[in-house]
Amino acid sequence: MVFDLQSVLPQLLEPAVAWAELQSRQVQQEGEVLSPASLVLAKRAGVKQPHEVRIKIVDQLPLPAEPLLRQAALQTGLLGPGMVGLTLGHSILVVRGHLGPRLLSHELRHVYQHEVHGSIAGFLPVYLEQIARVGYHNAPFEEDARNHEVDA
């Protein structure tokens, strides 16, 4: 059975924002600042506040504990096997062994998108609606991030 994100999106938004904000705060406390080379990538991606960005290397991306939110994240492809990066505001989580210019430039473009929308609470409803409408891969924010990937 295909998960219908669009039908459950209204009830998922509040817990999704709360979960994302919690994860972001943890990365801000535990993550590392951008290196000089990463600052260049951030500026190239359009990030307005690159010195606010923190990166945390993790063994796996976190999953929400709330059952419906977890199911939505897994079945829509937002989180779970194969996903190696997650951006929440100025906080980036990367699975160990996957940090490189291409992934970082992609995630930094998501930081820019968060900045444009003002906050996680401003960004997430738009992003999730895109995924609900056209799927993860075809979401305009994902296409934009892919278009800003660089290899060096």
C-alpha atoms as a printed R data frame, in Angstrom:
    type eleno elety resid chain resno      x      y      z
1   ATOM     1    CA   MET     A     1  0.000  0.000  0.000
2   ATOM     2    CA   VAL     A     2  1.293  3.451 -0.937
3   ATOM     3    CA   PHE     A     3  1.437  5.963  1.878
4   ATOM     4    CA   ASP     A     4 -0.775  8.982  1.104
5   ATOM     5    CA   LEU     A     5  1.222 11.840  2.563
6   ATOM     6    CA   GLN     A     6 -1.183 14.446  1.244
7   ATOM     7    CA   SER     A     7 -4.080 13.098  3.293
8   ATOM     8    CA   VAL     A     8 -2.150 12.984  6.592
9   ATOM     9    CA   LEU     A     9 -0.030 16.087  6.055
10  ATOM    10    CA   PRO     A    10 -2.250 18.433  8.112
11  ATOM    11    CA   GLN     A    11 -1.906 16.256 11.222
12  ATOM    12    CA   LEU     A    12  1.817 15.659 10.627
13  ATOM    13    CA   LEU     A    13  2.975 19.255 10.292
14  ATOM    14    CA   GLU     A    14  3.046 20.199 13.967
15  ATOM    15    CA   PRO     A    15  4.895 17.069 15.163
16  ATOM    16    CA   ALA     A    16  7.217 17.211 12.113
17  ATOM    17    CA   VAL     A    17  8.212 20.801 12.873
18  ATOM    18    CA   ALA     A    18  8.704 20.013 16.577
19  ATOM    19    CA   TRP     A    19 10.875 16.974 15.754
20  ATOM    20    CA   ALA     A    20 12.917 18.914 13.181
21  ATOM    21    CA   GLU     A    21 13.487 21.828 15.560
22  ATOM    22    CA   LEU     A    22 14.654 19.452 18.301
23  ATOM    23    CA   GLN     A    23 17.085 17.719 15.934
24  ATOM    24    CA   SER     A    24 18.349 21.102 14.734
25  ATOM    25    CA   ARG     A    25 19.021 22.304 18.291
26  ATOM    26    CA   GLN     A    26 21.006 19.142 19.042
27  ATOM    27    CA   VAL     A    27 23.156 19.599 15.931
28  ATOM    28    CA   GLN     A    28 23.732 23.255 16.824
29  ATOM    29    CA   GLN     A    29 25.053 22.122 20.228
30  ATOM    30    CA   GLU     A    30 27.067 19.105 19.070
31  ATOM    31    CA   GLY     A    31 27.992 19.837 15.459
32  ATOM    32    CA   GLU     A    32 31.107 21.330 13.921
33  ATOM    33    CA   VAL     A    33 31.435 24.678 12.181
34  ATOM    34    CA   LEU     A    34 32.109 24.753  8.446
35  ATOM    35    CA   SER     A    35 35.699 24.500  7.299
36  ATOM    36    CA   PRO     A    36 37.098 27.296  5.108
37  ATOM    37    CA   ALA     A    37 36.470 25.175  1.982
38  ATOM    38    CA   SER     A    38 32.922 24.426  3.151
39  ATOM    39    CA   LEU     A    39 32.304 28.134  3.726
40  ATOM    40    CA   VAL     A    40 33.103 28.675  0.043
41  ATOM    41    CA   LEU     A    41 30.535 25.994 -0.882
42  ATOM    42    CA   ALA     A    42 27.988 27.648  1.409
43  ATOM    43    CA   LYS     A    43 28.436 31.023 -0.246
44  ATOM    44    CA   ARG     A    44 28.182 29.394 -3.680
45  ATOM    45    CA   ALA     A    45 24.905 27.744 -2.576
46  ATOM    46    CA   GLY     A    46 23.527 31.148 -1.563
47  ATOM    47    CA   VAL     A    47 23.665 30.655  2.213
48  ATOM    48    CA   LYS     A    48 23.333 34.042  3.861
49  ATOM    49    CA   GLN     A    49 24.587 33.023  7.318
50  ATOM    50    CA   PRO     A    50 27.246 30.348  6.694
51  ATOM    51    CA   HIS     A    51 28.834 30.862 10.124
52  ATOM    52    CA   GLU     A    52 25.565 29.630 11.697
53  ATOM    53    CA   VAL     A    53 25.773 26.252  9.914
54  ATOM    54    CA   ARG     A    54 26.785 23.202 11.941
55  ATOM    55    CA   ILE     A    55 27.471 19.701 10.632
56  ATOM    56    CA   LYS     A    56 27.134 16.576 12.715
57  ATOM    57    CA   ILE     A    57 28.404 13.218 11.499
58  ATOM    58    CA   VAL     A    58 26.137 10.356 12.572
59  ATOM    59    CA   ASP     A    59 26.084  6.592 12.143
60  ATOM    60    CA   GLN     A    60 22.544  6.856 10.770
61  ATOM    61    CA   LEU     A    61 20.010  9.615 10.305
62  ATOM    62    CA   PRO     A    62 17.576  9.933 13.217
63  ATOM    63    CA   LEU     A    63 14.003  8.770 12.843
64  ATOM    64    CA   PRO     A    64 11.024 10.284 14.644
65  ATOM    65    CA   ALA     A    65  9.608  8.237 17.523
66  ATOM    66    CA   GLU     A    66  6.010  9.238 16.724
67  ATOM    67    CA   PRO     A    67  4.624  6.282 14.677
68  ATOM    68    CA   LEU     A    68  2.735  8.152 11.950
69  ATOM    69    CA   LEU     A    69  5.571 10.628 11.450
70  ATOM    70    CA   ARG     A    70  8.102  7.787 11.284
71  ATOM    71    CA   GLN     A    71  5.940  5.914  8.765
72  ATOM    72    CA   ALA     A    72  5.584  9.034  6.616
73  ATOM    73    CA   ALA     A    73  9.332  9.704  6.686
74  ATOM    74    CA   LEU     A    74 10.206  6.137  5.722
75  ATOM    75    CA   GLN     A    75  7.559  5.514  3.090
76  ATOM    76    CA   THR     A    76  8.024  8.823  1.278
77  ATOM    77    CA   GLY     A    77 11.791  8.379  1.146
78  ATOM    78    CA   LEU     A    78 12.622 11.344  3.358
79  ATOM    79    CA   LEU     A    79 14.515  9.204  5.844
80  ATOM    80    CA   GLY     A    80 15.636  5.637  6.112
81  ATOM    81    CA   PRO     A    81 17.899  3.334  4.126
82  ATOM    82    CA   GLY     A    82 19.875  5.062  1.426
83  ATOM    83    CA   MET     A    83 19.482  8.562  2.827
84  ATOM    84    CA   VAL     A    84 22.808 10.040  3.868
85  ATOM    85    CA   GLY     A    85 22.089 13.721  4.515
86  ATOM    86    CA   LEU     A    86 19.433 15.778  6.276
87  ATOM    87    CA   THR     A    87 19.228 19.531  6.660
88  ATOM    88    CA   LEU     A    88 17.100 21.203  9.311
89  ATOM    89    CA   GLY     A    89 17.579 24.955  9.354
90  ATOM    90    CA   HIS     A    90 21.282 25.704  9.778
91  ATOM    91    CA   SER     A    91 21.899 22.139 10.966
92  ATOM    92    CA   ILE     A    92 23.147 19.378  8.694
93  ATOM    93    CA   LEU     A    93 23.350 15.696  9.602
94  ATOM    94    CA   VAL     A    94 25.537 13.469  7.421
95  ATOM    95    CA   VAL     A    95 26.007  9.728  7.691
96  ATOM    96    CA   ARG     A    96 29.609  8.810  8.439
97  ATOM    97    CA   GLY     A    97 31.679  8.240  5.300
98  ATOM    98    CA   HIS     A    98 29.444 10.283  2.995
99  ATOM    99    CA   LEU     A    99 30.571 13.861  3.559
100 ATOM   100    CA   GLY     A   100 31.954 15.292  0.332
101 ATOM   101    CA   PRO     A   101 31.534 18.390 -1.819
102 ATOM   102    CA   ARG     A   102 28.562 17.054 -3.789
103 ATOM   103    CA   LEU     A   103 26.483 16.087 -0.748
104 ATOM   104    CA   LEU     A   104 27.534 19.139  1.235
105 ATOM   105    CA   SER     A   105 26.699 21.548 -1.595
106 ATOM   106    CA   HIS     A   106 23.286 19.856 -1.929
107 ATOM   107    CA   GLU     A   107 22.581 20.153  1.797
108 ATOM   108    CA   LEU     A   108 23.863 23.731  1.901
109 ATOM   109    CA   ARG     A   109 21.337 24.637 -0.779
110 ATOM   110    CA   HIS     A   110 18.666 23.295  1.591
111 ATOM   111    CA   VAL     A   111 20.098 25.641  4.256
112 ATOM   112    CA   TYR     A   112 19.582 28.489  1.780
113 ATOM   113    CA   GLN     A   113 15.986 27.329  1.189
114 ATOM   114    CA   HIS     A   114 15.361 27.347  4.945
115 ATOM   115    CA   GLU     A   115 16.776 30.874  5.153
116 ATOM   116    CA   VAL     A   116 14.490 32.062  2.343
117 ATOM   117    CA   HIS     A   117 11.468 30.654  4.200
118 ATOM   118    CA   GLY     A   118 12.591 32.142  7.512
119 ATOM   119    CA   SER     A   119 12.636 29.039  9.678
120 ATOM   120    CA   ILE     A   120 12.042 25.306  9.845
121 ATOM   121    CA   ALA     A   121  8.367 26.079 10.506
122 ATOM   122    CA   GLY     A   122  8.270 28.188  7.339
123 ATOM   123    CA   PHE     A   123 10.183 25.730  5.165
124 ATOM   124    CA   LEU     A   124  8.824 22.342  6.198
125 ATOM   125    CA   PRO     A   125  5.164 22.784  5.184
126 ATOM   126    CA   VAL     A   126  6.204 23.913  1.695
127 ATOM   127    CA   TYR     A   127  8.743 21.097  1.326
128 ATOM   128    CA   LEU     A   128  6.394 18.379  2.563
129 ATOM   129    CA   GLU     A   129  3.599 19.648  0.312
130 ATOM   130    CA   GLN     A   130  5.966 19.384 -2.662
131 ATOM   131    CA   ILE     A   131  6.818 15.805 -1.732
132 ATOM   132    CA   ALA     A   132  3.145 14.969 -1.212
133 ATOM   133    CA   ARG     A   133  2.285 16.411 -4.623
134 ATOM   134    CA   VAL     A   134  5.114 15.151 -6.870
135 ATOM   135    CA   GLY     A   135  7.252 12.785 -4.775
136 ATOM   136    CA   TYR     A   136 10.629 13.229 -3.125
137 ATOM   137    CA   HIS     A   137 12.799 13.055 -6.241
138 ATOM   138    CA   ASN     A   138 10.654 15.495 -8.247
139 ATOM   139    CA   ALA     A   139 10.083 18.003 -5.441
140 ATOM   140    CA   PRO     A   140 11.189 21.456 -6.639
141 ATOM   141    CA   PHE     A   141 13.402 21.973 -3.562
142 ATOM   142    CA   GLU     A   142 15.190 18.686 -4.314
143 ATOM   143    CA   GLU     A   143 15.626 19.596 -7.986
144 ATOM   144    CA   ASP     A   144 17.017 22.982 -6.955
145 ATOM   145    CA   ALA     A   145 19.457 21.358 -4.517
146 ATOM   146    CA   ARG     A   146 20.613 18.870 -7.176
147 ATOM   147    CA   ASN     A   147 21.156 21.761 -9.591
148 ATOM   148    CA   HIS     A   148 23.524 23.377 -7.058
149 ATOM   149    CA   GLU     A   149 25.667 20.291 -6.438
150 ATOM   150    CA   VAL     A   150 29.363 20.668 -7.151
151 ATOM   151    CA   ASP     A   151 32.128 18.090 -7.236
152 ATOM   152    CA   ALA     A   152 34.848 20.314 -5.811
